[in-house]
Amino acid sequence: MKILVVYYSMYGHLHRMAEEVAAGAAEVEGAQVLLRRVPETLPQEVLTKMGALEAGKAFSHVPLCTVEELPTADAILFGTPTRFGNMCGQMRQFLDATGSLWAAGALVGKVGSVFAGSATQHGGQESTLLSFHITLLHHGMVVVGLPYAFQEQMRIDEITGGSPYGATTIAGTKGERMPSANELAGARFQGRHVASIAAKLAR
Ligand SMILES: Cc1cc2nc3c(=O)[nH]c(=O)nc-3n(C[C@H](O)[C@H](O)[C@H](O)COP(=O)(O)O)c2cc1C
């Protein structure tokens, strides 16, 4: 059983979440888990102004995903930062290159799941997750979120990401906050949950 974790990260928050999602998926017996980034699409000069080139060095070793790789997986977990309440353009562009997979029904019946992050608590995490699900449904994927069985998403004693639609992290407006222990636990739960469902479907 093959699980792909495909994400974009500019400053490392989604990279950290992706690592934890992958670790959770790897806990399921028989799971082969691969971490993949989607290609960058912004010009170098823009990335330089955004301070992204320096930050990106920390995860530049993660191989880039190709569209052709997607059908080889039993389940795919997608990770994206919020951009104006939606997935980032890099992820959108990657998904917009999957038309041939859609035409062939290549992802029909595979498990699809999304995790995300934003700068602020109410800056669009849920809209990012839910609008991402639309693309997965067009591909005929079986959409899986983060069930309330992960009860720590309900805690209010500390600021935390996490929703029934998927694990999330709150990065802060300067990116100063890395995923908390609770957010990482949500990411790990989601990875394990998706892999366990994929294992049942693969039987
Ligand atoms: C162009 C742009 C648009 C963004 N839009 C939002 C937004 O709508 N809401 C929000 O809370 N954060 C927004 N952010 C902040 C990012 O979501 C945040 O930097 C990201 O989640 C950090 O994850 P990363 O380090 O993996 O890139 C935006 C950032 C950029 C650069």
The ligand as an ORCA input file, in Angstrom:
! r2SCAN-3c Opt
* xyz 0 1
  C       0.030     35.691     -0.845
  C      -0.305     35.178      0.516
  C      -1.623     35.076      0.893
  C      -1.944     34.594      2.171
  N      -3.262     34.518      2.542
  C      -3.570     34.197      3.807
  C      -4.928     34.183      4.237
  O      -5.869     34.373      3.480
  N      -5.177     33.915      5.553
  C      -4.172     33.678      6.457
  O      -4.454     33.499      7.627
  N      -2.882     33.596      6.039
  C      -2.558     33.852      4.752
  N      -1.253     33.808      4.341
  C      -0.225     33.276      5.254
  C       0.145     31.832      4.885
  O      -0.988     30.988      4.909
  C       1.225     31.308      5.801
  O       2.388     32.038      5.511
  C       1.478     29.832      5.601
  O       0.415     29.070      6.071
  C       2.747     29.368      6.305
  O       3.005     28.032      5.890
  P       4.382     27.660      5.160
  O       5.492     28.093      6.045
  O       4.334     26.177      5.020
  O       4.429     28.337      3.808
  C      -0.912     34.235      3.075
  C       0.423     34.325      2.675
  C       0.726     34.791      1.405
  C       2.155     34.871      1.005
*
